[in-house]
């Protein structure tokens, strides 16, 4: 039997704070028992895959090779909302039938918000 995805995991400096950012961005709640060391979003609500945040002493430098791609019907509004929550808008792109914005979360992890062109 093939493995299944348990969670999309983010190394970070403060698990509870970064979980709160993504919970608000995705309109979910941080799961109970979150701490600065480990926190999850979506485990208790059935989000697939849930997001897990783990405090680590040092993060891998450079561009993260795994990131979230989020779909939105109103790209501009969702980018604006993400920035208001603490994200940094990195750039805008239009390729392969999609328009998307690349953003960085409060700890510098990249993610994209996209819409169909």
TAZI-V550372 format. One record per residue. N is the residue number from 1. RES is the residue in one letter. PSI is psi in radians with two decimals (NA if undefined). Layout:
{{N,RES,PSI} {N,RES,PSI}}
//
This chain:
{{1,X,2.37} {2,X,2.64} {3,X,2.76} {4,X,2.77} {5,X,2.11} {6,X,-0.68} {7,X,2.74} {8,X,2.07} {9,X,2.38} {10,X,2.17} {11,X,2.44} {12,X,3.07} {13,X,-0.49} {14,X,1.77} {15,X,-0.79} {16,X,-0.71} {17,X,-0.75} {18,X,-0.62} {19,X,-0.71} {20,X,-0.72} {21,X,-0.90} {22,X,-0.58} {23,X,-0.79} {24,X,-0.70} {25,X,-0.71} {26,X,0.07} {27,X,0.83} {28,X,-3.13} {29,X,2.65} {30,X,2.32} {31,X,2.68} {32,X,2.76} {33,X,0.36} {34,X,2.52} {35,X,3.10} {36,X,-0.25} {37,X,-0.69} {38,X,2.41} {39,X,2.68} {40,X,2.73} {41,X,2.24} {42,X,-0.16} {43,X,-0.83} {44,X,-0.36} {45,X,-0.03} {46,X,0.22} {47,X,2.36} {48,X,2.13} {49,X,2.72} {50,X,2.82} {51,X,2.39} {52,X,2.46} {53,X,2.19} {54,X,2.27} {55,X,2.31} {56,X,2.67} {57,X,-0.53} {58,X,2.40} {59,X,2.70} {60,X,2.24} {61,X,2.77} {62,X,-3.01} {63,X,2.32} {64,X,2.40} {65,X,-0.21} {66,X,2.28} {67,X,2.88} {68,X,2.42} {69,X,2.04} {70,X,2.43} {71,X,2.48} {72,X,2.64} {73,X,-0.51} {74,X,1.57} {75,X,-0.87} {76,X,-0.75} {77,X,-0.69} {78,X,-0.61} {79,X,-0.78} {80,X,-0.74} {81,X,-0.74} {82,X,-0.73} {83,X,-0.72} {84,X,-0.49} {85,X,-0.16} {86,X,0.04} {87,X,2.80} {88,X,2.24} {89,X,2.04} {90,X,-0.81} {91,X,2.91} {92,X,2.54} {93,X,2.71} {94,X,1.73} {95,X,2.67} {96,X,0.58} {97,X,0.17} {98,X,2.57} {99,X,2.41} {100,X,2.79} {101,X,2.37} {102,X,2.30} {103,X,2.88} {104,X,2.34} {105,X,3.10} {106,X,-0.30} {107,X,0.16} {108,X,0.01} {109,X,2.30} {110,X,2.56} {111,X,2.77} {112,X,2.53} {113,X,2.19} {114,X,2.87} {115,X,2.76} {116,X,2.41} {117,X,NA}}
//
